[in-house]
Amino acid sequence: MRKKARRTRFCLAAALAVSAATTTTWAQSSGVQISEVTNTDSPPATAENSLPVYQLDRSEEDWSGLCRQINGRGDLWDPLKCVELRRPFWYASFGAELRGSYEVYRNYNWGSGPQDRNGYYLNRLISHADFHLGPSVRIFAELQSGLEFGRNGDPRPAIDEDKLDVSQLFLELRSSTQQHKIPIEVRVGRQNLNYGDGSLVSIRDLNVRRPFDGIKLILRPQEWRIDVFAAKPVETSPGFFDDAPDHSQTFCGIWATD
């Protein structure tokens, strides 16, 4: 049974990798860099730099500048970053990330518990679709699959394996800048929270990320960004679409940065 389960996970990983091959966005894209800072610290795209830097949280990227470019789509994946939907300011953006890693430890957990000198392989696939329905309405959806192969003692709970589940799915409403001097955004649904250096609040960028179910208010007065949020952490389960919020915990906070 164990060999059959391993074979099933391997087949799933191969199928997901093939399906993502046509939508994976690579860091080597011209004019695009990978950002190691948090989402709230990254500068917005400008006329001189209309392409955003890649973020750990892909929902924080704004590819509308690419839609405004008539020429200059020189990268292979650019057509997937802005798919016009035949109405003014309506477009969709798609992307994916495929990551594999091999880990081996000596005296894991100070020698307590199962030890494995051969190591094990981790595979993670994240794919998203970002729909902008005009300047005020946005729907962002993201799936993640994290698989583990060959670890003595089976996958570590919550961080090694989640076969397939929704990592983000939220509705975002934006105020009109003509009616409000301070831009306001409201996000409702499953989303990432990632602030500062990630020591307190982060997306837990391991083989399986940790999202939150809740609501977030984003204010952008001048050069500032202020996030006010209330959410429940999502408990990771290893199966298919079985992650659920932990109703015994509620996390609220305010984050401000300039």
LOLO-930576 format. One line per field, with one value per residue: residue number from 1; chain; x, y, z of N, C-alpha, C in turn. Coordinates in steps of 0.2 Angstrom, whole numbers, plus 5000, padded with zeros to 4 digits. Layout:
% LOLO-930576
n c(NUM | ...)
chain c(A | ...)
n.x c(X | ...)
n.y c(Y | ...)
n.z c(Z | ...)
ca.x c(X | ...)
ca.y c(Y | ...)
ca.z c(Z | ...)
c.x c(X | ...)
c.y c(Y | ...)
c.z c(Z | ...)
This chain:
% LOLO-930576
n c(1 | 2 | 3 | 4 | 5 | 6 | 7 | 8 | 9 | 10 | 11 | 12 | 13 | 14 | 15 | 16 | 17 | 18 | 19 | 20 | 21 | 22 | 23 | 24 | 25 | 26 | 27 | 28 | 29 | 30 | 31 | 32 | 33 | 34 | 35 | 36 | 37 | 38 | 39 | 40 | 41 | 42 | 43 | 44 | 45 | 46 | 47 | 48 | 49 | 50 | 51 | 52 | 53 | 54 | 55 | 56 | 57 | 58 | 59 | 60 | 61 | 62 | 63 | 64 | 65 | 66 | 67 | 68 | 69 | 70 | 71 | 72 | 73 | 74 | 75 | 76 | 77 | 78 | 79 | 80 | 81 | 82 | 83 | 84 | 85 | 86 | 87 | 88 | 89 | 90 | 91 | 92 | 93 | 94 | 95 | 96 | 97 | 98 | 99 | 100 | 101 | 102 | 103 | 104 | 105 | 106 | 107 | 108 | 109 | 110 | 111 | 112 | 113 | 114 | 115 | 116 | 117 | 118 | 119 | 120 | 121 | 122 | 123 | 124 | 125 | 126 | 127 | 128 | 129 | 130 | 131 | 132 | 133 | 134 | 135 | 136 | 137 | 138 | 139 | 140 | 141 | 142 | 143 | 144 | 145 | 146 | 147 | 148 | 149 | 150 | 151 | 152 | 153 | 154 | 155 | 156 | 157 | 158 | 159 | 160 | 161 | 162 | 163 | 164 | 165 | 166 | 167 | 168 | 169 | 170 | 171 | 172 | 173 | 174 | 175 | 176 | 177 | 178 | 179 | 180 | 181 | 182 | 183 | 184 | 185 | 186 | 187 | 188 | 189 | 190 | 191 | 192 | 193 | 194 | 195 | 196 | 197 | 198 | 199 | 200 | 201 | 202 | 203 | 204 | 205 | 206 | 207 | 208 | 209 | 210 | 211 | 212 | 213 | 214 | 215 | 216 | 217 | 218 | 219 | 220 | 221 | 222 | 223 | 224 | 225 | 226 | 227 | 228 | 229 | 230 | 231 | 232 | 233 | 234 | 235 | 236 | 237 | 238 | 239 | 240 | 241 | 242 | 243 | 244 | 245 | 246 | 247 | 248 | 249 | 250 | 251 | 252 | 253 | 254 | 255 | 256 | 257 | 258)
chain c(A | A | A | A | A | A | A | A | A | A | A | A | A | A | A | A | A | A | A | A | A | A | A | A | A | A | A | A | A | A | A | A | A | A | A | A | A | A | A | A | A | A | A | A | A | A | A | A | A | A | A | A | A | A | A | A | A | A | A | A | A | A | A | A | A | A | A | A | A | A | A | A | A | A | A | A | A | A | A | A | A | A | A | A | A | A | A | A | A | A | A | A | A | A | A | A | A | A | A | A | A | A | A | A | A | A | A | A | A | A | A | A | A | A | A | A | A | A | A | A | A | A | A | A | A | A | A | A | A | A | A | A | A | A | A | A | A | A | A | A | A | A | A | A | A | A | A | A | A | A | A | A | A | A | A | A | A | A | A | A | A | A | A | A | A | A | A | A | A | A | A | A | A | A | A | A | A | A | A | A | A | A | A | A | A | A | A | A | A | A | A | A | A | A | A | A | A | A | A | A | A | A | A | A | A | A | A | A | A | A | A | A | A | A | A | A | A | A | A | A | A | A | A | A | A | A | A | A | A | A | A | A | A | A | A | A | A | A | A | A | A | A | A | A | A | A | A | A | A | A | A | A | A | A | A | A | A | A)
n.x c(5004 | 5010 | 5020 | 5011 | 5004 | 5015 | 5018 | 5006 | 5007 | 5018 | 5014 | 5004 | 5012 | 5019 | 5009 | 5004 | 5016 | 5017 | 5005 | 5008 | 5018 | 5016 | 5012 | 5021 | 5030 | 5046 | 5060 | 5070 | 5064 | 5064 | 5069 | 5062 | 5063 | 5067 | 5059 | 5065 | 5060 | 5046 | 5028 | 5022 | 5033 | 5038 | 5041 | 5028 | 5023 | 5029 | 5028 | 5041 | 5045 | 5036 | 5033 | 5031 | 5040 | 5043 | 5034 | 5033 | 5020 | 5010 | 4998 | 5000 | 5006 | 5005 | 5000 | 4995 | 5002 | 5008 | 4998 | 4995 | 5005 | 5009 | 5019 | 5034 | 5032 | 5042 | 5045 | 5043 | 5032 | 5024 | 5011 | 5002 | 5002 | 4994 | 4979 | 4967 | 4950 | 4940 | 4932 | 4933 | 4946 | 4946 | 4954 | 4964 | 4976 | 4989 | 4999 | 5012 | 5022 | 5035 | 5043 | 5056 | 5065 | 5078 | 5081 | 5092 | 5096 | 5107 | 5107 | 5093 | 5081 | 5089 | 5092 | 5081 | 5067 | 5063 | 5077 | 5085 | 5097 | 5097 | 5090 | 5076 | 5064 | 5056 | 5042 | 5034 | 5020 | 5013 | 4999 | 4991 | 4976 | 4971 | 4959 | 4953 | 4940 | 4936 | 4941 | 4938 | 4934 | 4940 | 4945 | 4954 | 4962 | 4971 | 4979 | 4988 | 5000 | 5008 | 5020 | 5028 | 5042 | 5049 | 5053 | 5059 | 5048 | 5037 | 5028 | 5031 | 5019 | 5008 | 5018 | 5025 | 5017 | 5002 | 4991 | 4982 | 4975 | 4965 | 4974 | 4973 | 4959 | 4950 | 4939 | 4941 | 4938 | 4939 | 4940 | 4935 | 4947 | 4944 | 4933 | 4937 | 4951 | 4960 | 4965 | 4956 | 4955 | 4947 | 4948 | 4941 | 4940 | 4950 | 4967 | 4984 | 4995 | 5008 | 5021 | 5033 | 5049 | 5045 | 5046 | 5036 | 5023 | 5019 | 5019 | 5024 | 5034 | 5037 | 5037 | 5023 | 5012 | 5005 | 4989 | 4976 | 4959 | 4948 | 4946 | 4952 | 4957 | 4964 | 4973 | 4980 | 4987 | 4995 | 5012 | 5011 | 5006 | 4993 | 4987 | 4973 | 4967 | 4957 | 4957 | 4956 | 4968 | 4972 | 4970 | 4981 | 4978 | 4983 | 4976 | 4965 | 4958 | 4954 | 4957 | 4954 | 4947 | 4954 | 4943 | 4945 | 4954 | 4958 | 4965 | 4970 | 4975 | 4985 | 4995 | 5007 | 5017 | 5029)
n.y c(4994 | 5006 | 5008 | 5009 | 5021 | 5030 | 5030 | 5035 | 5048 | 5052 | 5052 | 5061 | 5073 | 5073 | 5075 | 5088 | 5096 | 5095 | 5101 | 5114 | 5119 | 5127 | 5139 | 5144 | 5157 | 5164 | 5169 | 5175 | 5184 | 5198 | 5213 | 5211 | 5207 | 5196 | 5199 | 5200 | 5206 | 5210 | 5211 | 5223 | 5231 | 5233 | 5244 | 5252 | 5249 | 5260 | 5273 | 5272 | 5260 | 5249 | 5235 | 5224 | 5219 | 5201 | 5194 | 5186 | 5184 | 5182 | 5188 | 5202 | 5208 | 5219 | 5219 | 5228 | 5238 | 5231 | 5228 | 5240 | 5242 | 5244 | 5240 | 5230 | 5218 | 5207 | 5195 | 5178 | 5174 | 5184 | 5186 | 5179 | 5186 | 5197 | 5196 | 5202 | 5205 | 5210 | 5221 | 5238 | 5240 | 5227 | 5212 | 5197 | 5189 | 5176 | 5164 | 5154 | 5143 | 5132 | 5121 | 5112 | 5102 | 5095 | 5087 | 5083 | 5078 | 5077 | 5070 | 5074 | 5084 | 5085 | 5071 | 5065 | 5054 | 5047 | 5044 | 5049 | 5045 | 5046 | 5056 | 5066 | 5071 | 5086 | 5093 | 5107 | 5115 | 5130 | 5139 | 5152 | 5163 | 5179 | 5190 | 5205 | 5215 | 5227 | 5244 | 5243 | 5230 | 5214 | 5198 | 5185 | 5170 | 5155 | 5140 | 5127 | 5114 | 5103 | 5090 | 5076 | 5065 | 5050 | 5052 | 5046 | 5041 | 5048 | 5062 | 5078 | 5086 | 5098 | 5106 | 5099 | 5091 | 5094 | 5089 | 5095 | 5110 | 5125 | 5139 | 5153 | 5163 | 5176 | 5191 | 5207 | 5224 | 5240 | 5257 | 5272 | 5283 | 5296 | 5299 | 5297 | 5304 | 5296 | 5281 | 5266 | 5249 | 5233 | 5217 | 5201 | 5185 | 5170 | 5172 | 5178 | 5183 | 5193 | 5201 | 5213 | 5206 | 5193 | 5186 | 5187 | 5187 | 5178 | 5170 | 5158 | 5151 | 5137 | 5120 | 5119 | 5132 | 5144 | 5150 | 5163 | 5164 | 5178 | 5195 | 5210 | 5227 | 5240 | 5254 | 5268 | 5281 | 5294 | 5291 | 5280 | 5264 | 5256 | 5242 | 5234 | 5221 | 5206 | 5189 | 5171 | 5158 | 5145 | 5128 | 5116 | 5101 | 5085 | 5080 | 5081 | 5096 | 5099 | 5108 | 5119 | 5133 | 5137 | 5138 | 5141 | 5151 | 5168 | 5181 | 5197 | 5213 | 5228 | 5235 | 5246 | 5255 | 5264)
n.z c(5000 | 5004 | 4994 | 4983 | 4986 | 4986 | 4972 | 4967 | 4972 | 4965 | 4951 | 4952 | 4954 | 4942 | 4933 | 4937 | 4935 | 4921 | 4917 | 4921 | 4913 | 4903 | 4908 | 4917 | 4925 | 4923 | 4932 | 4924 | 4915 | 4904 | 4911 | 4923 | 4940 | 4955 | 4970 | 4986 | 4997 | 5008 | 5003 | 5007 | 5007 | 4994 | 4980 | 4970 | 4953 | 4940 | 4927 | 4922 | 4926 | 4922 | 4923 | 4936 | 4951 | 4955 | 4968 | 4984 | 4988 | 4976 | 4973 | 4975 | 4964 | 4951 | 4935 | 4926 | 4919 | 4909 | 4900 | 4895 | 4886 | 4870 | 4861 | 4864 | 4871 | 4873 | 4880 | 4882 | 4890 | 4892 | 4885 | 4893 | 4905 | 4903 | 4898 | 4888 | 4890 | 4882 | 4886 | 4892 | 4903 | 4908 | 4911 | 4912 | 4922 | 4922 | 4930 | 4937 | 4948 | 4949 | 4960 | 4966 | 4979 | 4988 | 5003 | 5017 | 5033 | 5047 | 5062 | 5065 | 5073 | 5085 | 5086 | 5090 | 5087 | 5071 | 5060 | 5045 | 5033 | 5020 | 5015 | 5007 | 4995 | 4990 | 4982 | 4975 | 4968 | 4963 | 4956 | 4948 | 4945 | 4940 | 4940 | 4933 | 4934 | 4928 | 4935 | 4948 | 4953 | 4958 | 4956 | 4964 | 4962 | 4968 | 4968 | 4977 | 4977 | 4987 | 4988 | 4995 | 4995 | 5000 | 5013 | 5029 | 5041 | 5036 | 5029 | 5037 | 5048 | 5042 | 5035 | 5025 | 5015 | 5005 | 4995 | 4986 | 4985 | 4989 | 4990 | 4990 | 4988 | 4984 | 4985 | 4979 | 4982 | 4976 | 4979 | 4970 | 4964 | 4961 | 4969 | 4982 | 4991 | 4997 | 4992 | 4994 | 4998 | 4999 | 5004 | 5004 | 5010 | 5007 | 5009 | 5009 | 5022 | 5025 | 5032 | 5036 | 5040 | 5041 | 5053 | 5062 | 5056 | 5042 | 5026 | 5027 | 5019 | 5015 | 5010 | 5010 | 5010 | 5022 | 5022 | 5026 | 5032 | 5030 | 5032 | 5025 | 5026 | 5016 | 5016 | 5007 | 5010 | 5002 | 5002 | 5010 | 5016 | 5024 | 5033 | 5039 | 5047 | 5050 | 5054 | 5052 | 5055 | 5042 | 5043 | 5039 | 5029 | 5023 | 5012 | 4997 | 4994 | 5007 | 5017 | 5030 | 5040 | 5056 | 5069 | 5082 | 5084 | 5081 | 5072 | 5073 | 5067 | 5064 | 5051 | 5046 | 5034 | 5025)
ca.x c(5000 | 5014 | 5022 | 5006 | 5003 | 5021 | 5017 | 5001 | 5009 | 5023 | 5010 | 5001 | 5017 | 5021 | 5004 | 5004 | 5021 | 5016 | 5000 | 5010 | 5024 | 5014 | 5010 | 5026 | 5034 | 5052 | 5063 | 5074 | 5061 | 5068 | 5066 | 5059 | 5068 | 5064 | 5060 | 5066 | 5056 | 5039 | 5024 | 5021 | 5039 | 5040 | 5038 | 5023 | 5025 | 5028 | 5029 | 5047 | 5046 | 5029 | 5033 | 5032 | 5045 | 5040 | 5033 | 5032 | 5013 | 5009 | 4992 | 5002 | 5009 | 5001 | 5003 | 4991 | 5006 | 5010 | 4992 | 4995 | 5011 | 5007 | 5025 | 5038 | 5031 | 5047 | 5046 | 5038 | 5026 | 5020 | 5004 | 4999 | 5001 | 4988 | 4974 | 4961 | 4943 | 4935 | 4929 | 4938 | 4949 | 4945 | 4959 | 4966 | 4983 | 4990 | 5006 | 5013 | 5028 | 5036 | 5049 | 5058 | 5070 | 5080 | 5083 | 5095 | 5099 | 5111 | 5104 | 5087 | 5078 | 5093 | 5093 | 5075 | 5063 | 5066 | 5082 | 5085 | 5103 | 5096 | 5086 | 5070 | 5062 | 5049 | 5039 | 5028 | 5017 | 5008 | 4996 | 4985 | 4973 | 4970 | 4954 | 4951 | 4933 | 4936 | 4945 | 4935 | 4932 | 4945 | 4945 | 4961 | 4962 | 4977 | 4980 | 4994 | 5001 | 5015 | 5021 | 5034 | 5044 | 5055 | 5055 | 5058 | 5044 | 5032 | 5028 | 5030 | 5013 | 5006 | 5023 | 5028 | 5012 | 4995 | 4991 | 4980 | 4970 | 4965 | 4979 | 4970 | 4953 | 4947 | 4936 | 4944 | 4934 | 4943 | 4937 | 4937 | 4952 | 4940 | 4928 | 4941 | 4957 | 4964 | 4963 | 4954 | 4954 | 4944 | 4949 | 4937 | 4941 | 4956 | 4972 | 4990 | 4997 | 5015 | 5023 | 5040 | 5054 | 5042 | 5047 | 5030 | 5017 | 5022 | 5015 | 5027 | 5036 | 5040 | 5034 | 5016 | 5011 | 4999 | 4984 | 4971 | 4952 | 4946 | 4945 | 4958 | 4956 | 4971 | 4973 | 4986 | 4988 | 5001 | 5017 | 5010 | 5001 | 4991 | 4983 | 4969 | 4964 | 4955 | 4957 | 4958 | 4973 | 4969 | 4973 | 4983 | 4977 | 4987 | 4972 | 4963 | 4953 | 4952 | 4960 | 4948 | 4950 | 4954 | 4938 | 4947 | 4959 | 4956 | 4971 | 4968 | 4981 | 4986 | 5002 | 5008 | 5024 | 5030)
ca.y c(5000 | 5012 | 5009 | 5012 | 5028 | 5034 | 5030 | 5040 | 5055 | 5054 | 5053 | 5068 | 5078 | 5074 | 5078 | 5095 | 5099 | 5096 | 5106 | 5121 | 5120 | 5132 | 5145 | 5145 | 5163 | 5163 | 5175 | 5177 | 5188 | 5204 | 5219 | 5208 | 5204 | 5193 | 5203 | 5197 | 5210 | 5209 | 5214 | 5230 | 5235 | 5234 | 5249 | 5251 | 5250 | 5267 | 5273 | 5270 | 5253 | 5247 | 5228 | 5223 | 5213 | 5196 | 5194 | 5180 | 5183 | 5184 | 5193 | 5209 | 5210 | 5223 | 5219 | 5232 | 5241 | 5227 | 5229 | 5247 | 5243 | 5242 | 5236 | 5228 | 5212 | 5203 | 5189 | 5172 | 5173 | 5191 | 5186 | 5176 | 5191 | 5201 | 5193 | 5206 | 5202 | 5213 | 5227 | 5242 | 5239 | 5220 | 5208 | 5192 | 5187 | 5170 | 5163 | 5147 | 5142 | 5125 | 5121 | 5105 | 5103 | 5089 | 5089 | 5078 | 5080 | 5073 | 5071 | 5078 | 5085 | 5083 | 5064 | 5062 | 5052 | 5044 | 5047 | 5047 | 5048 | 5046 | 5062 | 5065 | 5076 | 5090 | 5096 | 5112 | 5119 | 5135 | 5141 | 5157 | 5167 | 5185 | 5193 | 5212 | 5216 | 5235 | 5246 | 5242 | 5224 | 5210 | 5191 | 5182 | 5163 | 5152 | 5133 | 5125 | 5107 | 5101 | 5083 | 5073 | 5058 | 5046 | 5054 | 5041 | 5044 | 5051 | 5069 | 5082 | 5089 | 5105 | 5109 | 5095 | 5089 | 5095 | 5086 | 5100 | 5114 | 5132 | 5143 | 5160 | 5165 | 5182 | 5196 | 5213 | 5230 | 5246 | 5264 | 5277 | 5289 | 5302 | 5300 | 5297 | 5306 | 5291 | 5274 | 5261 | 5242 | 5228 | 5210 | 5196 | 5178 | 5167 | 5176 | 5178 | 5189 | 5193 | 5208 | 5214 | 5201 | 5187 | 5183 | 5186 | 5186 | 5177 | 5165 | 5152 | 5149 | 5130 | 5116 | 5120 | 5138 | 5144 | 5156 | 5165 | 5166 | 5184 | 5202 | 5215 | 5234 | 5242 | 5261 | 5270 | 5288 | 5296 | 5286 | 5275 | 5258 | 5254 | 5236 | 5232 | 5214 | 5201 | 5183 | 5165 | 5153 | 5139 | 5122 | 5112 | 5094 | 5082 | 5077 | 5085 | 5101 | 5098 | 5113 | 5123 | 5138 | 5135 | 5143 | 5142 | 5156 | 5174 | 5185 | 5204 | 5218 | 5234 | 5236 | 5252 | 5256 | 5269)
ca.z c(5000 | 5004 | 4987 | 4979 | 4988 | 4983 | 4965 | 4966 | 4973 | 4959 | 4945 | 4953 | 4953 | 4935 | 4929 | 4938 | 4932 | 4914 | 4916 | 4923 | 4909 | 4898 | 4912 | 4922 | 4923 | 4925 | 4934 | 4919 | 4910 | 4903 | 4915 | 4929 | 4945 | 4960 | 4976 | 4993 | 5002 | 5009 | 4999 | 5008 | 5006 | 4987 | 4976 | 4965 | 4946 | 4938 | 4920 | 4920 | 4927 | 4921 | 4925 | 4943 | 4953 | 4957 | 4975 | 4987 | 4987 | 4969 | 4972 | 4976 | 4958 | 4946 | 4928 | 4921 | 4915 | 4903 | 4896 | 4892 | 4881 | 4863 | 4859 | 4869 | 4874 | 4871 | 4884 | 4880 | 4894 | 4892 | 4883 | 4899 | 4910 | 4902 | 4893 | 4888 | 4891 | 4877 | 4889 | 4895 | 4910 | 4910 | 4909 | 4917 | 4922 | 4924 | 4932 | 4940 | 4950 | 4951 | 4964 | 4969 | 4983 | 4991 | 5010 | 5021 | 5039 | 5051 | 5069 | 5064 | 5079 | 5090 | 5086 | 5093 | 5082 | 5065 | 5056 | 5038 | 5030 | 5012 | 5013 | 5004 | 4990 | 4991 | 4976 | 4976 | 4962 | 4964 | 4950 | 4950 | 4940 | 4943 | 4935 | 4935 | 4931 | 4928 | 4939 | 4955 | 4956 | 4956 | 4959 | 4963 | 4964 | 4968 | 4970 | 4978 | 4978 | 4990 | 4989 | 4998 | 4992 | 5002 | 5020 | 5034 | 5046 | 5033 | 5029 | 5043 | 5048 | 5040 | 5031 | 5019 | 5010 | 5004 | 4989 | 4981 | 4989 | 4988 | 4995 | 4990 | 4984 | 4988 | 4981 | 4981 | 4979 | 4976 | 4978 | 4965 | 4966 | 4959 | 4974 | 4988 | 4991 | 4999 | 4989 | 4999 | 4995 | 5004 | 5002 | 5008 | 5007 | 5009 | 5007 | 5012 | 5026 | 5025 | 5034 | 5039 | 5038 | 5041 | 5059 | 5066 | 5052 | 5036 | 5022 | 5029 | 5012 | 5015 | 5004 | 5010 | 5013 | 5026 | 5021 | 5032 | 5030 | 5034 | 5028 | 5025 | 5023 | 5014 | 5014 | 5004 | 5010 | 5000 | 5002 | 5016 | 5016 | 5030 | 5032 | 5045 | 5045 | 5055 | 5050 | 5055 | 5051 | 5039 | 5045 | 5033 | 5029 | 5017 | 5006 | 4992 | 4995 | 5014 | 5022 | 5033 | 5045 | 5063 | 5072 | 5089 | 5084 | 5077 | 5072 | 5071 | 5068 | 5060 | 5049 | 5042 | 5032 | 5020)
c.x c(5004 | 5017 | 5017 | 5004 | 5009 | 5020 | 5012 | 5003 | 5014 | 5019 | 5007 | 5006 | 5019 | 5016 | 5003 | 5010 | 5020 | 5011 | 5003 | 5016 | 5022 | 5013 | 5016 | 5030 | 5040 | 5055 | 5068 | 5071 | 5064 | 5065 | 5062 | 5064 | 5063 | 5065 | 5060 | 5063 | 5049 | 5035 | 5023 | 5027 | 5041 | 5037 | 5033 | 5026 | 5024 | 5029 | 5035 | 5048 | 5039 | 5028 | 5035 | 5037 | 5041 | 5040 | 5032 | 5024 | 5012 | 5003 | 4994 | 5005 | 5003 | 5004 | 4999 | 4996 | 5008 | 5004 | 4992 | 5001 | 5008 | 5013 | 5029 | 5037 | 5036 | 5048 | 5041 | 5032 | 5022 | 5013 | 5000 | 4998 | 4996 | 4984 | 4968 | 4955 | 4938 | 4931 | 4934 | 4940 | 4948 | 4950 | 4960 | 4973 | 4984 | 4997 | 5006 | 5021 | 5029 | 5043 | 5050 | 5064 | 5072 | 5083 | 5086 | 5098 | 5103 | 5109 | 5098 | 5084 | 5082 | 5094 | 5086 | 5070 | 5066 | 5071 | 5083 | 5092 | 5102 | 5093 | 5079 | 5069 | 5056 | 5048 | 5033 | 5026 | 5012 | 5005 | 4991 | 4982 | 4970 | 4965 | 4952 | 4945 | 4932 | 4940 | 4944 | 4934 | 4938 | 4944 | 4951 | 4960 | 4969 | 4976 | 4987 | 4994 | 5008 | 5015 | 5028 | 5035 | 5050 | 5057 | 5054 | 5054 | 5038 | 5032 | 5027 | 5023 | 5013 | 5011 | 5025 | 5023 | 5005 | 4994 | 4988 | 4974 | 4970 | 4969 | 4976 | 4964 | 4949 | 4944 | 4939 | 4940 | 4938 | 4939 | 4939 | 4942 | 4949 | 4936 | 4932 | 4948 | 4962 | 4961 | 4962 | 4953 | 4951 | 4945 | 4945 | 4938 | 4948 | 4962 | 4979 | 4991 | 5004 | 5018 | 5030 | 5045 | 5051 | 5043 | 5041 | 5024 | 5020 | 5018 | 5019 | 5029 | 5040 | 5037 | 5026 | 5015 | 5005 | 4995 | 4980 | 4964 | 4950 | 4945 | 4950 | 4956 | 4963 | 4969 | 4980 | 4986 | 4995 | 5006 | 5016 | 5006 | 5000 | 4986 | 4980 | 4966 | 4962 | 4954 | 4958 | 4963 | 4969 | 4973 | 4975 | 4982 | 4980 | 4983 | 4971 | 4957 | 4950 | 4954 | 4954 | 4951 | 4949 | 4949 | 4940 | 4952 | 4956 | 4962 | 4969 | 4974 | 4980 | 4994 | 5002 | 5016 | 5024 | 5035)
c.y c(5006 | 5013 | 5012 | 5019 | 5033 | 5035 | 5035 | 5047 | 5057 | 5055 | 5060 | 5074 | 5079 | 5077 | 5086 | 5099 | 5100 | 5101 | 5113 | 5123 | 5126 | 5139 | 5147 | 5152 | 5162 | 5170 | 5178 | 5182 | 5195 | 5209 | 5217 | 5205 | 5201 | 5197 | 5199 | 5201 | 5208 | 5213 | 5221 | 5234 | 5237 | 5240 | 5248 | 5252 | 5257 | 5267 | 5271 | 5263 | 5250 | 5239 | 5228 | 5218 | 5207 | 5196 | 5187 | 5178 | 5186 | 5189 | 5200 | 5212 | 5214 | 5223 | 5223 | 5236 | 5238 | 5228 | 5235 | 5247 | 5240 | 5237 | 5234 | 5222 | 5206 | 5196 | 5184 | 5172 | 5179 | 5190 | 5183 | 5181 | 5196 | 5199 | 5198 | 5203 | 5206 | 5219 | 5231 | 5241 | 5232 | 5216 | 5203 | 5191 | 5180 | 5169 | 5156 | 5147 | 5135 | 5124 | 5114 | 5106 | 5096 | 5091 | 5083 | 5081 | 5075 | 5075 | 5076 | 5078 | 5083 | 5075 | 5061 | 5060 | 5049 | 5048 | 5045 | 5049 | 5048 | 5052 | 5061 | 5071 | 5079 | 5093 | 5101 | 5115 | 5124 | 5138 | 5146 | 5160 | 5173 | 5189 | 5200 | 5214 | 5224 | 5237 | 5245 | 5235 | 5219 | 5203 | 5187 | 5175 | 5159 | 5145 | 5131 | 5117 | 5106 | 5094 | 5081 | 5066 | 5055 | 5048 | 5048 | 5044 | 5048 | 5059 | 5073 | 5085 | 5096 | 5108 | 5105 | 5093 | 5091 | 5094 | 5091 | 5104 | 5121 | 5136 | 5151 | 5160 | 5170 | 5187 | 5203 | 5219 | 5236 | 5252 | 5268 | 5282 | 5296 | 5304 | 5301 | 5299 | 5300 | 5284 | 5269 | 5254 | 5238 | 5221 | 5205 | 5189 | 5175 | 5170 | 5175 | 5184 | 5188 | 5200 | 5208 | 5208 | 5194 | 5183 | 5182 | 5184 | 5184 | 5172 | 5158 | 5148 | 5142 | 5126 | 5117 | 5127 | 5139 | 5151 | 5157 | 5166 | 5172 | 5190 | 5207 | 5222 | 5237 | 5250 | 5263 | 5278 | 5291 | 5291 | 5280 | 5270 | 5256 | 5248 | 5235 | 5226 | 5210 | 5194 | 5177 | 5160 | 5147 | 5133 | 5118 | 5104 | 5091 | 5080 | 5082 | 5090 | 5100 | 5103 | 5117 | 5128 | 5135 | 5140 | 5144 | 5148 | 5162 | 5178 | 5192 | 5208 | 5223 | 5234 | 5242 | 5253 | 5261 | 5268)
c.z c(5000 | 4997 | 4982 | 4980 | 4985 | 4976 | 4963 | 4966 | 4967 | 4953 | 4946 | 4951 | 4946 | 4931 | 4930 | 4935 | 4924 | 4912 | 4917 | 4918 | 4905 | 4901 | 4917 | 4920 | 4927 | 4927 | 4929 | 4914 | 4910 | 4907 | 4921 | 4934 | 4951 | 4966 | 4982 | 4998 | 5003 | 5004 | 5000 | 5008 | 4999 | 4984 | 4971 | 4958 | 4944 | 4930 | 4917 | 4921 | 4928 | 4923 | 4932 | 4945 | 4955 | 4965 | 4977 | 4987 | 4980 | 4968 | 4973 | 4970 | 4954 | 4939 | 4923 | 4917 | 4908 | 4898 | 4892 | 4886 | 4875 | 4860 | 4865 | 4873 | 4871 | 4874 | 4882 | 4884 | 4895 | 4890 | 4889 | 4904 | 4909 | 4896 | 4893 | 4887 | 4887 | 4880 | 4892 | 4902 | 4912 | 4907 | 4914 | 4916 | 4925 | 4926 | 4936 | 4943 | 4952 | 4954 | 4967 | 4973 | 4986 | 4998 | 5013 | 5027 | 5043 | 5059 | 5069 | 5071 | 5085 | 5091 | 5089 | 5087 | 5076 | 5062 | 5049 | 5034 | 5023 | 5010 | 5009 | 4999 | 4991 | 4984 | 4977 | 4969 | 4965 | 4958 | 4952 | 4944 | 4943 | 4938 | 4938 | 4931 | 4931 | 4933 | 4947 | 4958 | 4953 | 4960 | 4958 | 4966 | 4963 | 4971 | 4972 | 4979 | 4981 | 4991 | 4992 | 4996 | 4996 | 5009 | 5025 | 5040 | 5043 | 5033 | 5036 | 5043 | 5046 | 5035 | 5025 | 5014 | 5011 | 4997 | 4984 | 4985 | 4987 | 4993 | 4995 | 4985 | 4987 | 4982 | 4984 | 4978 | 4981 | 4975 | 4973 | 4967 | 4965 | 4965 | 4981 | 4987 | 4993 | 4996 | 4995 | 4995 | 5001 | 5001 | 5007 | 5005 | 5010 | 5005 | 5011 | 5017 | 5027 | 5026 | 5037 | 5036 | 5039 | 5048 | 5063 | 5062 | 5045 | 5032 | 5023 | 5022 | 5013 | 5009 | 5004 | 5013 | 5018 | 5025 | 5027 | 5028 | 5033 | 5029 | 5030 | 5022 | 5022 | 5012 | 5012 | 5004 | 5008 | 4999 | 5006 | 5013 | 5023 | 5029 | 5039 | 5043 | 5051 | 5051 | 5055 | 5051 | 5048 | 5041 | 5039 | 5034 | 5023 | 5011 | 5001 | 4994 | 5002 | 5019 | 5024 | 5039 | 5052 | 5067 | 5079 | 5089 | 5079 | 5078 | 5069 | 5072 | 5063 | 5058 | 5045 | 5040 | 5026 | 5015)
